[in-house]
Amino acid sequence: MKYRISFICDESDTFRRDVLIDEEATFLDLSNIILKACGYPDDQMTSFFICNDSWERREEITRMDCSSGSIDEDVYTMADTPLTEFLDNGVTRMEYVFDPFNERTFSLRVMGEEPGHGEAEIIRSEGKAPKQVSEFDAAAAVVPGSSDFDFSDDFSDEGFDSSEIDPEGFEFSEKF
């Protein structure tokens, strides 16, 4: 069997992708077909969130284990977590974080199952995918030496009173 999964993005009313993916696949396989369907490179720390029917986030499935090592904490990684672990237990809603620095996501819904096995495939592609990562605006960046990069007011001697410094509160060391 294959899962039919649709995903959309709040940033575009015209964007939609549907994929078919083998029930034996992992969340890493699902991530790969999502990236392929959008034309994104595989260079971000993407992750999935299992959601309830109200789209509230539950378990996270990460690209790699970044846990603190707590025994009480369940850790799910994409490569080690088969889709069946969650999708066979009635999960129909997920989020896929494709831009981790700006928390931009796709909303995924399991639309059902279809007969077949094999490679994941894109079966519907509508609209243009949003940019994966917000681009750096070089024109708006502060350039050293420009008037926007003036800290002279912050480091002046004006208003400095040496009697306000408690020398016992400082430790000086000859070692660096």
Backbone as a ProteinNet text record, in pm:
[ID]
protein_1_A
[PRIMARY]
MKYRISFICDESDTFRRDVLIDEEATFLDLSNIILKACGYPDDQMTSFFICNDSWERREEITRMDCSSGSIDEDVYTMADTPLTEFLDNGVTRMEYVFDPFNERTFSLRVMGEEPGHGEAEIIRSEGKAPKQVSEFDAAAAVVPGSSDFDFSDDFSDEGFDSSEIDPEGFEFSEKF
[TERTIARY]
83.9	0	88.1	30.1	95.9	3.4	64.5	-10.7	-18	-135.8	-151.6	-148.6	-49.7	-30.8	-32.6	-117.3	-126.1	-62.9	-0.2	51	34.2	9	-13.6	69.8	71.1	143.1	54.6	49.4	-32.2	12.9	133.9	189.1	135.2	70.7	23	-109.7	-207.5	-337.9	-335.7	-236.5	-233.3	-140	-61.5	36.6	-26.6	-1.5	-42.8	39.3	77.6	146.1	81.4	69.3	24	131.9	163.2	262.6	204.9	256.5	228.6	359.3	353.4	474.4	442.7	532.7	515.7	499.9	411.8	388.6	512.1	605.9	729.6	835.4	806.9	903.5	921	1028.4	1054.8	1017.4	1021.8	996.8	1107.5	1226.5	1332.7	1295.4	1237.1	1190.3	1081.7	992.1	886.8	947.4	1044.1	1112.6	1176.3	1241.6	1308.9	1211.5	1094.9	999.1	935.6	919.4	868.1	968.3	1095.5	1199.1	1204.7	1196.1	1198.2	1076.3	959.9	837	839.9	920.8	929.6	1055.4	1145.5	1270.5	1368	1359.5	1446.4	1570.4	1684.6	1801.5	1783.5	1858.2	1850.7	1962.3	1948.9	2054.8	2002.3	1880.1	1821.2	1788.5	1778.9	1742.6	1589.8	1531.7	1387.4	1339.2	1209.5	1151.6	1001.8	945.4	801.9	745.2	619.5	544.4	417.1	388.9	261.7	160.6	45.3	-56.5	-185.7	-262	-394.6	-494	-622.5	-724	-740.4	-688.2	-692.9	-561.2	-474.7	-343.6	-249.8	-272.7	-180.1	-65.2	55.5	174.4	186.7	226.4	252.2	398.7	423.9	560.5	633.8	764.9	851	938.7	956.4	1044.1	1151.9	1272.8	1381.1	1473.4	1550.7	1649.7	1757.4	1799	1898.5	1867.7	1920	1894.2	1969.1	1895	1953	1906.6	1867.3	1811.9	1920.9	1876.1	1968.1	2009.7	1954.5	1990.8	1901.6	1792.7	1701.7	1635.9	1627.9	1567.6	1416.4	1353.5	1208.3	1161.2	1251.9	1217.5	1220.5	1107.7	1105.6	1167.8	1263.3	1329.9	1298.5	1247	1215.7	1302	1377.8	1455.5	1395.8	1408.9	1347.3	1393.9	1523.7	1578.2	1535.6	1508	1475.8	1327	1244.5	1101.6	1021.8	963.5	879.8	747.8	694.6	566.8	458.3	462.5	358.4	350.4	461.3	460.5	353.5	327.6	224.8	102.1	123.9	11.6	-81.5	-31.9	-119.2	-198	-167.8	-238.8	-337.8	-382.8	-487.9	-442.1	-312.8	-264.2	-293.7	-357.9	-386.3	-331.4	-277.5	-228.2	-86.1	-4.7	133.7	175.6	281.5	346.9	488.7	537.7	675.6	742.8	840.7	912.8	1021.4	1002.6	1099.6	1196.5	1164.2	1253	1263	1358.4	1362.6	1393	1463.7	1499.6	1381.7	1286.4	1168.8	1040	1051.2	935.9	828.7	870.4	775.6	747.6	620.5	579.5	487.1	481.7	377.6	281.8	154.1	53	28	46.3	31.1	-92.5	-165.2	-279.5	-268.8	-289.7	-296.6	-436.2	-445.3	-574.6	-629.4	-545.4	-590.9	-477.4	-515	-418.5	-461	-360.3	-385.3	-300.8	-345.2	-266.3	-134.1	-34.6	94.6	209.6	328.3	453.1	557.1	667.7	777.5	814.6	884.3	937.8	826.2	858.9	765.9	751.3	632.9	609.3	521.9	546.3	467	351.8	228.1	114.1	32.4	60.6	-9.1	85.5	93.6	181.7	114.3	64.4	-3.9	66.2	79.2	136.7	285.9	343.6	487.7	515.3	614.9	652.9	712.9	685.1	748.3	899.1	973.5	1117.9	1141.9	1241.9	1265.7	1315.6	1407.5	1467.5	1460.4	1425.9	1426.7	1568.3	1579.5	1711.2	1765	1897.1	1966.3	1961.4	1917.9	1908.1	2036	2130.3	2260.8	2247.5	2149.9	2133.1	2092.7	2025.5	1980.1	2081.7	2188.2	2287.2	2367.4	2409.7	2491.7	2636.8	2699.5	2837.2	2927.1	3033.4	3124.5	3177.6	3182.2	3227.3	3113.3	2995.4	2881.6	2822.6	2741.5	2682.8	2587.5	2535	2445.3	2520.8	2653.3	2735.1	2820	2758.4	2830.9	2796.2	2895.8	2876.5	2946.1	2990.9	3069.7	2992.9	2862.6	2784	2780.3	2788.7	2782.5	2912.3	3024.6	3153.9	3229.3	3160.6	3227.8	3261.1	3350.7	3387.6	3288.1	3199.9	3101.6	3011	2995.1	2908.5	2977.9	3109.8	3184.2	3231.3	3203.9	3246.4	3321.7	3455.6	3538	3508.6	3447.9	3416.5	3302.3	3230.1	3119.7	3168.4	3296.9	3350.7	3405	3367.3	3413.9	3529.9	3656.1	3770.7	3773.1	3710.2	3708.4	3614.6	3526.4	3432.4	3493.2	3616.8	3682.9	3803	3824.3	3943	4024.1	4151.4	4239.1	4335	4362.1	4450.5	4554.8	4673.3	4781	4769.8	4690.9	4674	4562.5	4581.1	4474.3	4435.1
-118.6	0	124.5	231.9	362.1	462.4	552.4	663	776.2	834.6	955.9	1072.8	1160.9	1273.5	1403.5	1495.6	1628.6	1729.5	1831.3	1938.6	2073.8	2172.3	2309.9	2401.9	2529.8	2629.4	2752.6	2808.4	2926.9	3048.2	3045	3159.1	3171.8	3067.3	3069.6	2995.3	3061.6	2998.5	2899.8	2910.2	2825.9	2706.8	2700.4	2593	2468.5	2354.5	2225.4	2116	2019.7	1901.7	1778.6	1673.5	1543.4	1442.8	1356.1	1252.5	1118	1014.8	877.6	821.5	760.5	706.7	571.8	478.7	342.3	340.9	256.4	247.4	199.3	136.9	89.7	200.5	317.3	427.8	489.4	565.8	638.2	785.4	857.6	1001.4	1071.7	1014.5	1071.4	1058.4	944.7	927.4	1029	1054.1	1154.2	1293.4	1324.2	1453.5	1469.7	1364.9	1371.3	1397.1	1333.3	1354.6	1493.9	1545.9	1682	1781.7	1764.2	1853.6	1846.5	1726.3	1708.8	1775.4	1758.6	1814.8	1967.8	2027.7	2174.2	2229	2140.9	2184.8	2244	2199.8	2250.7	2162.3	2223.5	2141.6	2080.5	1976.7	1909.1	1963.2	2090.7	2152.5	2225.7	2193.1	2255.5	2148.6	2191.3	2101	2092.5	2029.1	2014.2	1919.9	1928.2	1835.1	1822.6	1716.5	1692.7	1707.8	1748.6	1745.4	1667.2	1570.5	1499.5	1591	1611.2	1702.8	1628.3	1684.5	1627.8	1690.1	1661.6	1711.4	1863.2	1929.1	2075.8	2138.9	2062	2105.6	2146.2	2095.2	2120.5	2021.3	2072.2	1988.9	1890.4	1770	1665	1622.8	1501.9	1451.9	1519.4	1536.9	1590.3	1478.6	1479.1	1383.5	1467.9	1457	1545.1	1478.9	1562	1513.7	1430.9	1479.6	1407.2	1423.7	1333.6	1332.9	1448.4	1547.2	1662.6	1665.8	1550.9	1545.6	1562	1590	1607.9	1474.6	1366	1234.6	1185.5	1254	1214.9	1081.9	994.1	862.9	874.5	972.6	987.9	1045.8	1091.8	1162.6	1067.4	1056.9	978.2	1062.9	1005.5	1075.5	1002.6	1076.4	1020.4	1091	1013.2	1069.4	1019.2	1100.8	1068.3	934.8	912.1	790.1	663.8	675.8	558.5	541.7	629.8	623	591.8	473.1	439.7	517.5	548.7	619.5	544.1	411.5	330.2	349.6	392.8	410.9	510.1	609.4	708.3	698.2	677.5	682.5	563	450	335.1	347.8	448.8	470.5	586.4	615.6	715.4	858.8	884.9	1021.7	1061.2	1175.4	1224	1364.1	1430.1	1567.1	1579.1	1649	1672.9	1810.7	1860.7	1980.6	1942.6	2005	1985.1	2121.9	2137.5	2264.5	2263.6	2347.2	2350.5	2467.7	2566	2679.8	2693.3	2622.4	2616.7	2749.4	2839.6	2966.8	3062.3	3047	3133.9	3059.4	2931	2847	2845.1	2834.8	2824.7	2677.3	2646.2	2506.3	2476.2	2348	2292.3	2217.5	2225.1	2145.5	2021.1	1903.4	1776.4	1702.9	1642.2	1557.7	1425.8	1320	1187.6	1175	1161.3	1159.1	1017.9	918.8	780.6	691.3	569.4	471.2	422.8	390.7	339.8	215	124.9	3.5	36.4	-45.8	-30.3	-28.6	-43.9	-39.5	25.1	63.2	116	257.8	322	456.1	557.9	657.5	768.6	846.2	902.1	977.5	1100	1202.5	1325.9	1307.1	1313.9	1288.9	1415.3	1522	1648.6	1762.3	1859.7	1973.2	2099.1	2178.9	2303.3	2422.2	2528.5	2651.1	2642	2756.1	2765.4	2751.4	2671.2	2652.8	2782.3	2814.6	2933.1	2911.3	3019.7	3006.7	2930.5	2844.8	2761.2	2842.9	2934.1	3012.3	3158.7	3243.4	3386.9	3428.1	3509.1	3550.4	3666.4	3673.5	3781.3	3905	4017	4142.3	4221.8	4207.9	4274.6	4425.8	4478.5	4623.9	4683.8	4605.5	4656.1	4630.4	4557.7	4524.9	4647.8	4650.8	4760.1	4734.3	4832.3	4821.2	4898.4	4835	4907.4	5033.4	5140.2	5268.1	5355.1	5297.1	5378	5449.4	5548.4	5626.3	5542.6	5432.8	5345.8	5258.7	5259.2	5172.2	5256	5354.8	5447.1	5420.5	5369.5	5340.3	5441.4	5552.6	5647	5698.4	5713.2	5757.8	5652.7	5527.1	5418.7	5401	5448.8	5425.7	5554.8	5658	5784	5788.4	5880.3	5897.9	5985.3	6046.6	6135.4	6055.7	6105.7	6038.4	5927.8	5909.2	5805	5857	5781.6	5820.3	5701.9	5716.2	5604.1	5566.8	5655.6	5622.9	5521.7	5499.2	5403.2	5259.7	5241.4	5107.9	5050.6	4929.6	4858.6	4768.8	4807.5	4729.3	4587.9	4565	4431.7	4337.8	4394.3	4313.8	4260.3	4301.2	4256	4171.7	4066.4	3986.1	4000.2	4026.5	4040.8	3922.9	3875.1	3761.6	3795	3741.1	3762.1	3660.5	3554.3	3450	3486.1	3453.1	3475.6	3347.3
0	0	0	-49.7	-48.5	18.8	93.9	152.1	50.3	38.5	-42.2	56.2	40.6	132	52.8	95.5	33.7	126.9	66.6	151.3	84.4	171	129.9	219.1	182.5	260.3	274.9	394.4	419.4	339	286.2	213.6	71.8	21	-117	-128.8	-187.6	-209	-325	-412.9	-532.3	-521.5	-414.4	-398.5	-337.1	-401.9	-346.8	-413.3	-333.2	-383.7	-321.7	-401.9	-354.5	-390	-294.1	-319.2	-277.8	-340.3	-299.8	-247.2	-128.9	-68.3	-5.2	-25.2	23.3	175	223.9	367.9	443.5	374.9	437.6	446.7	393.1	390.8	529.8	544.4	668.8	650.6	761	752.6	673.6	668.4	585	437.5	399.6	262.1	228.9	323.6	302.4	288.5	372.4	362.4	224.7	177.8	47.1	-66.8	-64.9	-174.6	-163.5	-43.4	-26.9	-84.3	-50.4	-102.8	-254.8	-308.5	-454.1	-518.8	-457.9	-514.1	-517.6	-431.4	-425	-490.8	-531.4	-592.3	-491.6	-366.4	-260.1	-245.9	-211.4	-178.1	-39.4	-14.3	116	205.4	246.5	326.5	450.1	493.5	611.7	716	841	950.3	959.6	862.4	856.7	965.8	996.2	1093.3	1069.4	1123.8	1119.3	1259.5	1265.8	1390.4	1364.2	1449.2	1445.3	1512.1	1448.4	1501.3	1531.2	1623.4	1649.3	1550.8	1567.4	1473.9	1476.6	1581.1	1590.3	1547.3	1484.6	1436.9	1550.7	1669.8	1780.1	1769	1783.7	1770.7	1886.3	1851.2	1949.6	1936.4	1893.5	1881.8	1765.9	1786.4	1680.4	1626.4	1495.4	1429.3	1361.3	1411.8	1369.2	1267.6	1204.1	1107.7	1179.8	1296.4	1375.4	1523.1	1603.4	1747.2	1814	1861.8	1931.4	2076.4	2128.8	2263.8	2368.8	2488.4	2600.3	2661.1	2611.9	2662.1	2775.1	2802.7	2908.8	2873.8	2970.1	2948.2	2928	2992.3	2985	2851.9	2772	2649.6	2530.2	2456.9	2334.1	2223.8	2152.3	2043.9	1914.6	1820.3	1689.2	1585.4	1509.8	1400.1	1269.2	1165.9	1037.4	981.3	987.1	926.6	1000.9	1129.9	1211.6	1240.5	1188.9	1220.1	1094.1	1087.6	971.5	977.4	861.5	855	930.1	923	986.3	1137.5	1199	1344.2	1388.3	1306.4	1340	1249.6	1120.7	1027.3	1039.7	1085.9	1108.7	1238.4	1316.8	1443.2	1433.5	1313.9	1295.4	1276.6	1273.2	1250.4	1106.3	1088.7	953.7	928.9	1033.3	1019	1072.7	993.6	1032.3	982	1039.8	987.9	950.2	842.8	799.1	801.4	886.9	898.5	791.6	687.5	578.1	589.9	672.9	700.1	851.9	913.2	1059.2	1127.2	1060.9	1124.5	1132.7	1042.9	1041.2	1073.3	1112.4	1149.8	1041.2	915.8	804.1	779.1	757.5	752.1	634.4	602.2	516.5	608.2	577	646.3	562.1	622.1	551.8	602.4	508.5	545.4	473.1	548.4	488.3	431.2	299.6	230.9	214.6	240.8	229	183.7	147.4	99.1	-37.8	-119.2	-253.2	-273.6	-358.8	-381.9	-450.4	-421.3	-488.1	-390.1	-446.3	-370.9	-460.8	-402.4	-483.4	-444.1	-535.6	-513	-488.2	-407.5	-385	-514.9	-534.4	-657.2	-631.1	-709.3	-704.1	-802.2	-754.7	-843.5	-870.1	-797.8	-821.9	-785.8	-875	-852	-904.4	-812.9	-850.3	-785.8	-860.2	-807.4	-784.8	-755.9	-732.2	-583	-549.4	-409.7	-355.4	-229.4	-169.7	-159.7	-152.8	-133.9	-4.5	-7.2	110.2	228.5	203.5	311.2	273	369.5	344	307.7	204.1	157.3	239.3	250.3	318.9	230.3	286.1	211.3	231.4	138.5	151.4	148.1	77.4	68.4	202.7	285.1	414.9	526.1	494.4	596.5	637	762.6	814.2	774.1	714.3	669.3	765.5	817.3	906.2	838.9	914.8	862.1	813	799.3	755.4	875.9	850.6	959.4	1044.2	989.7	1065.4	1165.9	1157.6	1240.4	1336.9	1399	1485.5	1631.5	1705.5	1846.4	1936.4	1882.3	1961.2	2083.3	2072.5	2187.6	2296.9	2259.1	2356.3	2434	2379.3	2441.7	2473.2	2503.1	2536.1	2685.3	2723.7	2864.4	2938.1	2864.5	2925.4	3019.1	3139.7	3235.9	3312.2	3290	3359.3	3494.5	3601	3736.6	3796.3	3808.3	3855.3	4000.2	4076.8	4216.1	4226.5	4117.4	4117.5	4097.2	4069.1	4044.2	4173.8	4205.6	4324.3	4282.7	4314.1	4269	4327.2	4441.6	4500.1	4423.9	4344.1	4266.4	4138.4	4108.3	3986.6	4021.6	3944.6	3960.5	3834.1	3849.7	3734.6	3731.7	3614.5	3599	3494.3	3512.6	3416.2	3301.6	3324.8	3223.3	3127.4	3005.6	2907.3	2845.2
[MASK]
++++++++++++++++++++++++++++++++++++++++++++++++++++++++++++++++++++++++++++++++++++++++++++++++++++++++++++++++++++++++++++++++++++++++++++++++++++++++++++++++++++++++++++++++

